[in-house]
Amino acid sequence: MTKSSLKFLYLLILLFIPAPLFAYIDPMSGSTILYVLFAIIATLFYSLVGVFYRFKNMMTGRGFSAQESFDGVDIVFFSEGKQYWNVYLPLIMALEKRKISSAFVTADLTDPAVEFNSQYLQVKALKSLNSAIAFMNQLSAPLVVTTTPQIDIFTLKRSKKVQHYAHLLHSPTDIHTYHQFAFDYFDSVLCSGPYHIENIREIERRRQSLPKKLLKTGLTYYDIMIREFKDESRSSTGQKPTILVAPTWKPYSLLNRFGLSLFQALDSEDFNIIFRPHPQSFVSYPELVQEIVDVFGEKENFTLDDNHSGSESMNKSSIMISDLSGVIFDYLFLYKKPVLLMEIKMEWRPMTSILNCGI
């Protein structure tokens, strides 16, 4: 046997004979490696999804070109579902007043945008988020506005045929709950408040990245909530009190922490219960939401609110039970009603680590 053959044999033996390996990866490096691996897998998956939909449309004779769908439109809005309609609506109405045409792509066939009657808005509703993202990744347009963060990181990619991407912030809370690189590859960010501008600028400074256009847009859906607040009556007098349970969808929420036991503790004929989960809870934790509905859904004093707007529930209720969710500010500032805030263990995201540690 030659020396080269022996070396190859030794290599095979080393590869297949188990042996202890001593190594240490610090938590930050470990999470970064997992983050990168997940990003690679997600990128490959959605690239294949895009190829599938292009092939499908080619075989069925339907072109995948968005230019054919949105002729004469410079602004395209992308929404993941009906829960974001009130975020986009004030922008669409402002464009309509100026007789500026726009297009709206949604991943929800039940989105209120489908029924919105306007000669200045073209609507394309797709039946799933995968198909909507595949469509957007091939889009051709001067400007895209979306509430979806982390463009060019996981699923939603920058199309080479789109000139400018703008992220629309849609919460009164700060950016500390966003994942890392949430805004890095947008050209501009429409900010709800000055704290958004200050912290995004701080991230750019510490990373030495190119500054984005940061616009003082305000919290758009407040325009709709204020109007609905004026149109609807306040809580009816003479009726028993109504408790609004409105948790966030994050892992640290009271929904995940207490689940069914919270509603069992509140179960009483002395007051009504409105359960309004965050819309994302129906996607991330459907079994948990369904368990609560299965137990309490038939009770006369229990109501599940899955409307895209929470104005009706906030008007009817007397007090809100929540956690660290943006809805508490809506309830306090607009409706001026008390909030019972449950103690939680905050989920510190990489975005916060950047602001605190200068990474």
Secondary structure, 3 states (H helix, E strand, C coil): CCHHHHHHHHHHHHHHCCCCCCCCCCHHHHHHHHHHHHHHHHHHHHHHHHHHHHHHHHHHCCCCCHHHCCCCCCEEEEECCHHHHHHHHHHHHHHHHCCCCEEEEECCCCCHHHHCCCCCEEEEECCCHHHHHHHHCCCCEEEEEECCCCCCCCCCCCCCCEEEEEEECCCCCCHHHCCCCCCCCCCEEEECCHHHHHHHHHHHHHHCCCCCEEEECCCCHHHHHHHHHHHCCCCCCCCCCEEEECCCCCCCCHHHHHCHHHHHHHCCCCCEEEECCCCCHHHHCHHHHHHHHHHHCCCCCEEECCCCCCHHHHHHCCEEEECCCCHHHHHHHCCCCCEEECCCCCCCCHHHHHHHHCC
